Amino acid sequence: MVKLDEDNVVIKKIEGGSIISHAPLFSEDGRFIYVGCAADINCFNVNSGKLVANYTADDSFGRIVSLNFHPSNDKLLIAVHLNGVIVFWNLIGTQSAKLLQQKELDLKESHVTNGKCLSKNHCSYDVDCIVISYKLRTTNTEDVNIGLFSLEEGILLHKFDEAFEHLPHNWSLGGFEDVPYLALSNKNVIHIYNLLNYKKNKIKLGSGRTVTVTQCHPNSNTLAIGDNTGRVVLYYEVMHKSTRSQTVYHWHTLPVNDVIFTSSGNHFYSGGAENVLVKWFCENTETRHYLPRLPANIIHLSVTEDNQYVAVSTQDNGILIINSQNRIHSIVQKFTWGVHASTVEEFEKVFPAGVAFDTRSRSLVTNGWPGHIQFFSLDQSQLSFNMDIVCQNYVSQTRDQGVFNADVCLLAISDDSIWLATVERRPFDDRYIVDDVLKFWTFNEKLQTYSLNTYTSSVDRISKVYFRPSVDSDGLHMAATMHQDVYKLWSPYDLLENDKNQTKSWQHEYTSKHYHDQPLNAISFSEDGCILAAAFGPSIVLKVLDVSDDFKTSLTHGFENIRLLEFGKNTSSWMLVAASKTRIMVWNVLSETLLTTIWVQVERLIADPMSEYMAVFTPNNDLFVFTPNSTNIIYKKQNIFGKNNENTSILWALFAPKSDCQSGQNSSWLDNSTLYMLTNQQELLKFDKADTLQNMVETFVDDNFTNLTPLGRIISNKEIIHNSEGSKKLPEFETLIDEDKSAFEILEEPAHLMLPLESQLERILLACLKT
């Protein structure tokens, strides 16, 4: 085997980052939409929803909290970062951008929460400004202050008096064709500042209502607020208390999350946790249009200058592009996850099913939309689809009582991806308890999706689901479900014996006995599927599956509960690795002897399904790679995220086989499989070998052709091939641009941009044969 040093292995980002941490920004012509993703800017095509460009900034700036156009130059894109840094991007053409400069604000001990640019024509200072909301880093308080800063110098020009509670949309700028003003809300009070002389007045809500969103009309002195009772109130002439009037628009049951005016000011949109976008007509409180059944809660709203499109950021880490007819035009969807999960407990509430690998589609499978599981393609690094498991309409919450929606809490996929097992459950308390629902799904070759095969309910709570490895060419399967102190085995049987297709269904076959009143913490199947190991407290019970006896033998060493179990593979298939919180034990299951004990803090134990390698993660984010049949460490890296990311932790990890698996005893631990992990920073990462010179050249060419359309890449590729025929300097470039990728992408382009299909059929068919 080949031992890799730390310098030979790097961590690469595959996908991740929230694209809903702030409101998206449309380009001036409405053809593109800009969204911050961590410290980078993603540019998406409005028509297709595809990523067309990425602008990368320094990670030390922190995530982007807002995007604006420069008030005096619409070719400058302003990114406001969490750590008080403003980055100026010079937009070149329609998609490209160049980092022009960066400026630090006069905020050394604070984090920025939001920022909006203000022209020098709309304030008392003769310079372009930016209004920044910020809070102290060192305190636990959520109180936020607002200041007016010079855009070019970053100097604080004016600080507003009030400190207020931090909410995503509790302050806004407007009135730029009348009297420019700032409106900010704190609980039930709205403070309104004249930006020319800083005089202020205020509006106070009654009846126990609090403000949840504040939105100024961009041109007139009209203010819209949303409150916790679902009302939207429009205040007219907000700068003049004597002539101020109001109109109430009420449809929402839950608190309003965001409100946005169209540029004409005749309409506005609102959204909340009902998953419904509402379009209002200012002149008539009873006339409104709805777009219901959106995939998740509405977080942010944005609108184009010509009012043709509305961008709706939803809590599932997606953005819907809605046209003026209130219909979905396109969707920008990143990896669907709990974008607010910051701890293991919060993550498990959002992703209780864990993560599995589908070998057929080469996808990671985990929880998606409520009641769904999502398939994320590792080869294409994008979300493939969501599959409905619960098959029930999602019911939004009510104001007075909670609504219990069923969700997928467990899943497992057989190693040949023929069978899928899911467990669904509703949240419960002492007054409301329902059974778990165990479902088995079989892959339908004709429909190319999973179809429901068996449905059964379980009174006992199911904590884990496992599939036994296939033991013969007929694909004989078995599933195990873990309960509180026992496990149950399930097996398929021929439902229709005379049917030529032999329809199979699943039945319960065996239930284990309690073992000395010890809790059942983990189970694992051997590589050949003959033995099942179960960890009851500090003991491991081995059962031969083809024998009717309850167990063959038990292995015990010490008194600490065993939390994790994994059988070895290949040359280590006769070994069993058990892990508690403080040590790893390697057992020989043939001689029933303890071979090795390694004292290490264990958070996760991950086995490679394609080789004998295993990975251990510690609570301090250290990684160790080893094989059970050797006492040597194959690879180790301490604090894999570095000192600057001490708050980053791993939520889950798994080995996924590569599409071009290599064989051989001397292969390294990254040759057959790739180790993936998801962090609490919402990033999907992988361990990979450091780039060779060839890979670096390919990456360079990839980056330089990112902004080209598929047709442009094909033309550029032809030019490179033509030039390489007359020059021997760079013969490798003929294969650097992936024509197969362009062949598929060109089918996704609008019809008026496509080449005649008859001229591309040969390339498309050849590309299909290669996949």
N, C-alpha and C positions, 0 to 999 in steps of 0.2 A: 504494500500500500504506500501511497505518496503522502507525506506529511506536509501540510501547507502552513507557512508562516503567516503571522498577522498581516504582513505587508502584501501577501499574495491574495488576500480575501478582502473584499470591500462590501459595504452595505449600500444597496441601490434602492431608490424609491420607485415603486411600480405605479402606485396610484395613491390618492389620498388627499387629505386636507378638505376642510369645509369650504364650499362655495356659497354658503348662505350666511357667513358671518357679517355681511353688510349688504346693502341694497345694490343690485347690479346697475351698471351704467351703459346706456345705449350710445353708439357712435352718433356723430352729427347727422349722418344720412340714414340712420336706423338699420343699416345692413349688418352691423356687428354689435356684440355685447361684451363688455369687459367685466370680469369678476376676479376679485382677489382670492387666491388659494394659498394659504400660509403667507410667505413673503413674496410670492410670484403673482403675476397677472396673467390670467387666461383670457384669450380672445376667441369667442365662439361665433359661428355664422348663424344669423337669425333664421334663415330659411331652412337649413339642414340640422341645426343644433350641434354641429361637429366642431371640435377644437381645431382652429386654424393657425394659432400662434400662441407662444408662451414667452413672457418677458420675465427674466430671472433677476432677482435682487439678492442682496446679502441676507442670510438667515438671521444675522445678529440684529437686524432692524426690527424683528418681530413680525407678526402677521399683519396683513393689511386690514385696516378698520374702515376705510372709506376711499372712494375714487371720485375725482372731480376733473373737469376740464379747467384749464387756466382761464381766469376771467378776461384776460386781454389777448389770449392766443389759443384758439381752439385746436391747434396742432400739438399742444402740450397737454399731456395727461399727468395729473397729479395723484400720486399714491401716498396716503397718510398711513404710517406704520405705528404699531403699538408702542414701540420704545421711543417715540417722539422724533422720528425721522421722516422728512418729506422728500420723496423721490420724484424728479421731473423726467418724464419720458417724452421724447420727441417722436411723434407719429410720422412715419415715412410711408407714403402711399396709403393703401387700404388696410394692410395687416401688419407691416413691420414697424418696429419701434427701436429707438436707440436711447440708452440711459444718458441723459444730458448732464444732470448734476443731482446732488443730494444735500439737504440742509437739515441741520439739527435744530429743533425748537428749544427755546429757553425753558425746558422742563426736565431737569436732571433727575428728580426723585419721583416722577409721576409716569403713569401709563396713560396713553391716549385712548379714548373710547369712541370718538367720532370727530369728523372734521369736514367743514364745508367752506368753499372758496367764496370770497366777497370782493366785488370789483371796487376800485377806488372811487368810482362814481356813486357808490351806494353806502359810503361811510364817511366819517368826519376826517379821515386821514387821506393824504394825497398819495397813497401807495395801495397796490393790490394787497388784500389781506386774506387771512383764513381764520375762521372761527373754530376753536378747538375745545372739546370737552375732555377733561382729564381727572384722574384720581390718584392719590398717593399710593406708591407701591408698598410701603412698609406697614400700612394699617389695614385692618380687616373691615373697615367701614366701606360701604358702597356709595358714600356721598361723592358727588361729582361737581366740579367747578367748571366754569366756562370763561375762556379768555379770547381776546382778539389779538392775533399775531401778524407781524409783517410776513408776507409770503416769501419774499426774496431773502430777508435777513433772519427770519425766525425769532425776532425780538417781540416780547410781550408789549402790546400797546395799550390795552385796556382790559381790566378784569371786572367781570360782573359780580354783583354782590352775593346773590343767592347760591347756596349749595343745595343740590337736589339729589333725589334718589336716582340711581342709574337704571334707565330703561332704554331699549333699542331706538325708540322714536319719540323721545319726550322733549326735543327741541328742534326748531326749524327756522329757516330764513325765508323772507318773501316781501311782497309789495314793491318790487323793483321798478314798476312804472307809476307808482304813487309815492308813498312814504315807506322807504325800506325799514324793516323792523325784524326783531328777533323775538320769538315766542318760546318760552320754556315752561314746563309744568313740573310741579312737585306735589304729589298726592292730589288734593282737590283744588289747588290754586294754580292759575296760569299767569305768569309774569310776562308782560309785553314791553319791550324796549324799543324806543326810537333810535335807529342806528346813526342818525345825523347829530342828535344832541344828547342821547342816552337818557332822556326822560322816560319814565316808566309808569304803567298803570297795571292793574291786575283784574282778573275775573275769578270768582270763587264759585265752585259747584256746591250744591246742597244735597240733601237727602242721602247722605252717606256715600255719595259717588266719588270715585277717584279717576283721574285722567290716565289713560294707558297709551295714548298716541297723540302727538301734536303735529299738525301739518299746515304750513302757511301756503296761501295761494301765491304762485310765483310773481304775479303782476299786480294784483289789487290788494287792498287791505281787508282781505277775507281770510278767516282762520277756521280750520276744521279741527275738531278734537274728537277722539273716541274715548269712551269710558268703560268702566268695569261692568256696567249693566247692558252693554251692547249698543248703546246709542252713538250716533254720529251727530254732532252739533256744529252747525255753521254759524259763525259770528261775523257780521258785516260791520264795516267801519270800526274796527277794533282799536284804532288809535284815538277815537273820539268817544269818550264815555257817554256823553249826552245823547248822541245819535246812534249809539250801538244797538243792533237788533240781532235776533238769532232765529234759526230754523232747526227743528229736530227731525232727524231721519233715523228710524228705529226698525231694524229687522233682526239683527244679531241677538242671539240668546246669551252667548258667552262674551267675554271682553274682546274689544276690537284690538287687533294686533297692528294694523297699519292702514293708512288712508293716503291716497295720492290723487292730486288734481290732474286733469288733462291740461295741455298748454292753453287751450282756448278758454278753459274755466267753466264750460257749460256742463261738464260731467265730472264725476269723481268715482274712484273705486275704493272698496273697503274689503277687508278679509280678516278672518279669525280662526278659531279652532273648530268651527263647523265644517271646514274644508269646502267652503263655498265662496267664490268670488262674486261680489255684488257690484253692479254698475248702476250708479245713481244719476238722476237728472236733477240739476240744481233747482230748476223752476217748478218741479212737481215732486213732492215727497212720496207720493204713492206709486210713481212710475219707476220701475227698476228691472234690470235684467240679471239673470243668475247663470253662473256656471258651476253646477254642483259636482259632487263626488270627485273632488281633487284628491290626489294620493295621500296628502298629509296636511297638517296645519299650515296656514299661510303665515309667513314670517316677514317678508319684505315685498314691496310693490314699486315698480318703476315704469315710466311711460316715455315713448319717443316724442320728439318735438312735433311731428306731424300727426300725433294721436293714432297712428296706425297699429301700434303694438304695445302691449303691456307685458312686462316681465313679472312673473309671480314666483318668488322663492318659497319653497315648501320645506317642511322640517325633515323630509327624507333625503336631504342633500341634493335636491333637484331644482331646476328652474323651468317653468312653463312659459312659452311665448304665446300670448293670446292676441288674436287679431281684433279689428274694430267690430266685427260681428259677434264677439264674445265666444269664439271657437278656438280650440287649441291649434296653433299653427306649427309649432315644433317643440321639442323637449330637449333640454340639456340635463342629462342625468349622470351623475357620478356614482361611485360605489355607495349603495344605500346602507347607511348605518346610523347608529345613535350618535348624532353629532354633538350631543351635550354630555356624553359619557366621559368622565374623567377618573373614575375609580373602577376597580374590579366589580364592586357591587352594582354600580350604575350600569356598567357594561353588560353584566349578566342579565339585568332586567330587560335590556334592549336586545341582546343576542343570547337568549337562554338556550337556543338549540346548539350553540357551538359552531364549529366549522368542519366540513367534510370535503373530500376531493372526488370529483366526478371524472373518472378516467375516459369516458366516452367523449365528452365535450371539452375535457381538460379545463375544468372550471372549479373555482372555489364555491362552495354552497353554504349559505348561512341564512339567517333571518333577513327578510327584505321588508316590503310593506307589511302592515298589520295583517296577520293571517296568511302571509306568503313566505316563500323562500326564494332567494335570488341566486342566480348563476352568474359568476363573474369570470369571464374568460381570461386565463393567464397568458395565452398566446397573443391575444389582441389587446390586453390590458384595458378592457372595458366591460361594462355591465351588459350581459347578453339578454336576460329576461327575468321576470318575476313569475313564479308559479303559485297559483292559488291552492292552498292546502285546506283551509278551513271551509271554503266555499260558502261563506256567509257575508252579507252586506255589512260593511263597517258602520257602526252606529256611533256618532259623535257624542261627546259628553253633554250633560245638561247642567244648568246652573245650580240646582238644589241637591242633586244626588249623582253618585258615580254610575257609569255605565260599564258593564263588564263585557269586553270583546274577547273572543277566543283567539289565541295566538299559538304559534308553533314553539314548543319548549324543548324538543329534542329531535334529532335527525341522525340517520346513518345511511350509508350507501355501500352496497356490496362491492367487492374488489373488481368485478367485471361490469359494474354499473347496470346490471339487469334489474336489481331490486333496490327500492328506496323505502325506508321505514321512517315514519314521523309520529310524534306524539304531540297532541294539542291539548291545551288547558285554558280554562278561564281563571282570571284572578279570583281569589276566594278569601273569605274570612270566616269567623265563627258562625255567621248566620247564613252564609251562601257557599255551599261546597258541592262541587260536581265531580264526576269521574273523569279520569284521563281517557283520551281517545287515542288508541293505537291504530295506525293505518299502514298497510303495506301497498306499495305502488310498484307496478311492473312497467318496464320500458316498452312502448309500442313502436315497433320498427316502421310501421306504415305512417303513423302520425308524427313520429320523431319527437315524442314527449312521453312523460310518465302518465299512466292511467291507473285509477284506483282499483285495487285487487281485493283487499280484505279490510274490513272495518270491525273493530272490536273495542269495547270499553273495559276499563280496569278500575276496580274500587281502590286498589293500592296505588299510591303515588309512584310513578316510574321516574327513576333518577338518571339512568343511562340506557342507551341502546347500542348494541354491537352486532356486527355480522361476522359469522364464522367464515374463514377463507374457504374458497372452493376446493373440494377434496378430489374431484375427478372431472373428466371432460364433459359430463352431463350437467355440470354446474349445480351439484347438490348443495343447498344452502341451509343455514340454520341461523337463527337470531337469538340473542340473549337480552333480556331486560332486567335491569337492576331495580330492586325495591329496597325497602328500609333495611331488612336484615336477611333477605333471601334473593335469589335470582331465578328467573324462569326461562326455559328454552322453548323456542317456537320453530316449527319446521313446515315446509310446504308438502301438500299431498295433491293427488289427482282428483280434482273436483268432478270431472266427467270422464269416467274410465273408457267409454266407448267413443269418445270424441277423438278424431284423428289428430287434432291439435293439442290434445291433452291439457285442458285448462287447469291451472293449479290455483290452490288457495292455501291459506296459512292456518295452522291450528296449534293450540298450546299442547306441549308434549311432556314437560317435566318441571317440577318446582323443587328447588333445593331445600334442605332442612336448615334450621338455625344452628349456629356453631358456637356453643358455650356463651350464648347471649351477647356475642360480639357484633359490632356494627359492620356491615358490608360496605367497603370503601372503593374497591376497584376489581375489575375482572379483565382477563386477557386470553385470547386464543393463541395456541401455538401455530407456527407457520404452516404445518400440514393439516391443521384443523382437528387433530385427534385429542388434544388435551385442552381443558379449560382450567385456568388458575383463578381463584377468587381470594381476595384479601379480606379476612375477617379479623378486624383489630390488628394485633401484631402477628397473626398466623396466616399462612398461605395454604389453602386447601386445593389439591389437584384432583381433577375428575377426568377419567377416560370416557369420552363421549359415547363410544360404542358399547360400553358396559353399563349395566343397570345399577351398579352400586352407587351409593351417594357420593363417595369420594375414595380416591386411591390412597392418598397419604396427606400429611400436613407438614409444613415447614415453619419453624418458629425460631427466632433468635432475638432476644431482648423483649422489651415491653412497649416499645413505641409503635403506635398505629401506622400501618403501611397505607400510604395514600395513592401510590401510582404503581402500576404493573405493566411490563412490556416483555414479551418473548423475543429472543434474538432471531435473526434471519441468517440464511445461508450457512456459513460455517459455524455460526453461533446459535443455530436453531434449537440445540439441546440445553440452552441456558435461559434463565429467567432473571430479569432485573427488577428488583423491588426498591421503592424509594419511600422513605419517611421524610419528615421535615429536615432532619439533620444528617442523614446518611443514605448511601446507596449500597445495596447488597446484591451480589451476583450468585445465583444458585445453579447447581448442576441438577437438573430434574431427573436424570437417569440414576445417579448415585445418591441423590437426595442429600447433597452436602453443600455447605456454604463455601464458595471459592474465594470471594473478595469482599471486603468492606471498605468503602470510601466515605470518609467523614466530610460532608459538604452540605451546605444549606441548599435545599432543593425546592424550587418553585414549580418547575415544569420538566417532565421527562418526555422526549419526543423520539420515536423510532422511525427510521427510514424504511419504508416498505420494500425498497429495491436492493438493500444491502444490509450489512451487519452494523452499520454506524448508528449511534444514538447521540442525541444532544440533550444537555442539561442546562437549564437556565436557573440562576440563583436570584434571590430577592434583590440583590445589588446590581442586576443586569449583567452579570458575568455569564459567559458562554463556555462550556466544555463539550468537546466532541470526543467520543471514545468508542471502543468496541468491547463487548462483554468478554471476549476471549483474550484480552490483553490488558495489562495494567498500565500501559502507556497512554498518555493523552495525545490524541491525534491533532487537535486544534484547541486553543484556548484564547480567549480575549476578555480582559477585564473591563467592566463598564463600557459596554459596546457603543453607548451613545455619547460618551465623552463627558467631561466636567461641565460643559456649558449646557447640558441637557439633563440635569440631575432629576428633574421632575418627570422625565419620560419613563414609562414603564411598558412592559409587554403584556398585552391582554390575552393573546393566544399565539401559538406557533405550530407549524406542521411542515413535514417534508412532502413535496409533490414531485412525482417522477417526471423527468424530462421527456420531451417528445422523441428525442434521439438518444435514448439511453445507451451508454457504452458498457461493455462488459470487460472483465479482467480483474485479476486479484490485485494488480498494482495501481488500480484507479484510485483517485483521491475521493474524499467524501462529498465533493460537489460535482462529480462526473455523472452520477446516475440520477440524482435528485437535487432539488433546490429547496433550501430552507426559507420559508416565508414566515413573516410575523406582522401582527397588527398592533400598533401602539396606542396609548391613550391620547396621542396628538393627532389621531385620526389618519394615520399614514400606513399604507401597506408597503412593507419593505421586504427585501430579499438579500440573502448572502450570495455573493457571486465572486468568481475569480477576477482578479485585477485585469484591466484591459491590456491586451497586447497592442503592438503597433498597428496591426491590421484592424483591430476593433476600433482604435482611436481614429483611424482614417475613415472608417465607415460611419462613425458617429459624427465626424466633421461634415461629411457629405450629407448625412441625414439632416443635420441642423441647418445647413445652407439651403436645403431644398424644402424645408418645412413650410415656407410661405407660398410655395407654388401649388397650383391646382393639380389634380391628377393628370390632366392633359399637359400641363406645363412640365411635370416630371417626366412624362413619356417623351416629349420633344427634347428636353434636356438630356435624357438618357441616350437618345439617338445621336445627339450631337457629340456626347462624350465617346460613344462607341466609334463614331466616324473619325473623330480626332485621334483616338487611340490606334487606329489602323495605320496611320502615318507616323506614329511616334512610339518608341519603345520605352519611354520614360515611365509611364504609369499604365501598364497593361491591366493592372488589377481593377481599374475603375470601371471596366465594362460590366462587372457584376456587383458594383457597390450599390446601385439604386435598384430597389426591389420592384421589378416590373409586374410580378404577380400581385403585389399589393395595389399597384396602380390600376391593374385590370379590374379588381373588385371595386375600388373606390370610384372609378369613372361611372359605374352603374348607379351610384348614389347622387351624382350631380344632377342639377336641374336639366330638363330636356333641352333647353336652348343652348346649353353648354356642352352637350354630349357629341362625341364623334358619331358618324353613321355606324350603327351596330354591325352592319355587314363587314365593315373594315376591321372590327375588333373581335369577331367571333372566335377566330383561331386562338388569339391570345387568351381570351376568357376560358375557353375549353381546356387549353393547356394548363392554365392556372388552377382550374378545378381538379384536374388529374393529379396535380402535385400536392393538394391538400388532403 
